[in-house]
Amino acid sequence: DRFHAELPPQDFVVSNYLEVFPDPLRVVREWGGLLKVGGVLALVVRNAAAYKEPAAGPLVNAHRASCFDTTTLCCYVERAGFEVFTHMIAEKELRVAARKR
């Protein structure tokens, strides 16, 4: 969110910190701006649906500003100009990989 440099288009961006940003759609769009067409965005986030008690959910951590389930995460990624080609749930994590259109 604070990194600004002139870089050539990248092949991939990988992150497990999307939840800390208050505007995840803006951030995913900015990451898309770093990628070449066909470049891959890989995200790992906490799975909000895995928590049965709100008091134990992903937002208990004060550093997290957002939480996602599979539907919402894929929606953000697709609205930002990507095509999701795989997603999976691994215990309390969501993993999504998408290509820039």
C-alpha positions, 0 to 999 in steps of 0.5 A: 500500500505504501510502496511506490516505484517505477517497475516493469510489469510483473509476472506475479504478485503474492500476498497474505495481507489483504485483510489489513487494508480498509479498501481491499478492492482498491488494493487489488486493483493497484496490484493489478496495475503492477502485473502484465496481462496474464500475470498471476495474483495469488492471495491467502486470507483468513476464511471468515466462514470457518469461525463459528463464534464471532468473538473468535473470528478473523476481525479479533486481530486488531490489524485486520480491517476486512474479512472474506469468504470464498464468494466475497474474495472471488468477487473482489478479485474479479471486479478488479479485472482478474479471472479466478482460475483456482480457489481452495479452502485450507482449514481457516485459510482461503487461497485464490489465484487469478490471471489479469485480463 
